[in-house]
Amino acid sequence: MISVRLLFVSLVASGAMLTGCEREVSYTEEVQPILFASCLSCHDTDSEGYLNSGFSLNSYEAVMKGTKFGAVVIPGSSESSSLYLVIAHKTAPEIHMPPHTDNALAEGRGFSLTDKQIETIKLWIDQGAMDN
């Protein structure tokens, strides 16, 4: 009987490890504040980033709408989401966000997100990019 209980406990523990015990990331509490603090100055509806791409960060709906070129968030797949790829610098340098041009640096817009901020956005996307 003890062997059956031990087997059951082992299976439950293994299942928890396989499914991951990551915390649920909140768009409203975690992702939106990062985007507002670090990206909204360029991606507001009358700013350079919006005028060039059509990408606004004013709301969850705007983020999910994406750019005039298409979606930037693919719920469940950060590796397919250009939002994640550009902030994690997994794209060509000229499209990294924030931009790292001399003008951007002089205006205080050239500083990357922290690893923790990038990981938060990645987890949010991988968890389905919910409006929570």
C-alpha positions as CSV (number, residue, x, y, z in Angstrom):
1,M,0.0,0.0,0.0
2,I,2.9,2.4,0.8
3,S,4.3,1.7,-2.7
4,V,1.1,2.7,-4.3
5,R,0.9,6.0,-2.3
6,L,4.6,6.7,-3.1
7,L,3.9,6.1,-6.8
8,F,0.9,8.4,-6.7
9,V,2.8,11.2,-5.0
10,S,5.7,10.8,-7.5
11,L,3.3,11.1,-10.5
12,V,1.6,14.2,-9.1
13,A,4.9,15.8,-8.5
14,S,6.2,14.9,-11.9
15,G,3.0,16.3,-13.5
16,A,3.4,19.6,-11.7
17,M,7.0,19.9,-12.9
18,L,6.0,19.1,-16.5
19,T,3.2,21.6,-16.7
20,G,5.2,24.3,-15.0
21,C,4.3,26.1,-11.8
22,E,4.8,29.6,-13.2
23,R,2.8,32.3,-11.8
24,E,0.0,33.8,-13.9
25,V,1.1,37.1,-15.4
26,S,-1.5,40.0,-15.3
27,Y,-1.7,42.3,-18.2
28,T,-3.2,45.1,-16.1
29,E,-0.9,44.8,-13.1
30,E,2.4,43.8,-14.8
31,V,2.5,44.1,-18.6
32,Q,0.7,47.3,-19.2
33,P,2.8,49.3,-16.6
34,I,6.0,48.1,-18.4
35,L,4.6,49.1,-21.8
36,F,3.3,52.5,-20.5
37,A,6.5,53.4,-18.7
38,S,8.9,52.3,-21.4
39,C,7.1,52.3,-24.8
40,L,4.1,54.6,-24.8
41,S,6.1,57.7,-25.4
42,C,6.8,56.4,-29.0
43,H,3.7,54.3,-29.4
44,D,1.0,56.8,-28.4
45,T,-1.5,57.7,-31.2
46,D,0.4,60.9,-32.1
47,S,4.0,59.7,-31.7
48,E,6.8,58.6,-34.0
49,G,6.4,54.8,-33.5
50,Y,2.6,55.0,-34.1
51,L,3.0,57.2,-37.1
52,N,5.6,54.8,-38.6
53,S,3.9,51.5,-37.8
54,G,0.3,52.1,-36.7
55,F,1.1,50.4,-33.4
56,S,-0.5,52.0,-30.4
57,L,-0.1,50.9,-26.8
58,N,-3.0,52.9,-25.4
59,S,-5.1,49.8,-24.6
60,Y,-5.1,46.0,-24.5
61,E,-7.2,46.1,-27.7
62,A,-4.7,48.3,-29.5
63,V,-1.8,46.0,-28.5
64,M,-3.7,42.9,-29.8
65,K,-4.6,44.7,-33.0
66,G,-0.9,45.2,-33.8
67,T,0.5,47.3,-36.5
68,K,-0.6,48.3,-40.0
69,F,1.6,45.3,-41.0
70,G,-0.2,42.8,-38.8
71,A,-0.4,41.3,-35.3
72,V,2.5,41.7,-33.0
73,V,1.3,39.3,-30.3
74,I,0.5,35.7,-31.1
75,P,-1.2,34.4,-27.9
76,G,0.6,31.3,-26.7
77,S,3.8,31.8,-28.7
78,S,6.3,34.4,-27.7
79,E,8.7,33.1,-30.3
80,S,6.1,33.9,-33.0
81,S,5.3,37.3,-31.5
82,S,7.2,40.3,-33.0
83,L,6.5,42.3,-29.8
84,Y,8.7,39.8,-27.8
85,L,11.3,39.4,-30.5
86,V,12.0,43.1,-30.9
87,I,12.2,43.8,-27.1
88,A,14.4,40.7,-26.6
89,H,16.7,41.8,-29.4
90,K,16.1,38.6,-31.4
91,T,15.6,40.5,-34.6
92,A,17.8,42.6,-36.9
93,P,19.4,45.5,-34.9
94,E,17.6,48.2,-36.8
95,I,14.2,47.0,-35.5
96,H,15.2,46.4,-31.9
97,M,12.9,48.2,-29.4
98,P,13.5,50.6,-28.0
99,P,15.5,52.0,-30.9
100,H,19.2,52.4,-30.3
101,T,19.9,55.3,-32.7
102,D,21.9,58.3,-31.6
103,N,18.7,60.4,-31.5
104,A,16.8,57.9,-29.4
105,L,19.7,57.7,-26.9
106,A,19.9,61.5,-26.6
107,E,16.1,61.6,-26.0
108,G,16.3,58.9,-23.3
109,R,14.5,56.3,-25.5
110,G,17.4,54.0,-26.2
111,F,17.4,51.9,-23.0
112,S,16.4,48.2,-23.2
113,L,13.9,46.7,-20.9
114,T,15.3,44.7,-18.1
115,D,15.6,40.9,-18.3
116,K,12.8,40.6,-15.8
117,Q,10.5,42.9,-17.8
118,I,11.2,41.0,-21.0
119,E,10.6,37.7,-19.2
120,T,7.3,39.1,-17.8
121,I,6.1,40.0,-21.3
122,K,7.3,36.6,-22.7
123,L,5.4,34.7,-20.0
124,W,2.2,36.8,-20.5
125,I,2.3,36.0,-24.3
126,D,3.1,32.3,-23.7
127,Q,0.2,32.1,-21.2
128,G,-2.2,33.3,-23.9
129,A,-1.8,37.1,-23.7
130,M,-5.0,37.5,-21.7
131,D,-6.7,40.8,-20.8
132,N,-6.4,40.1,-17.1
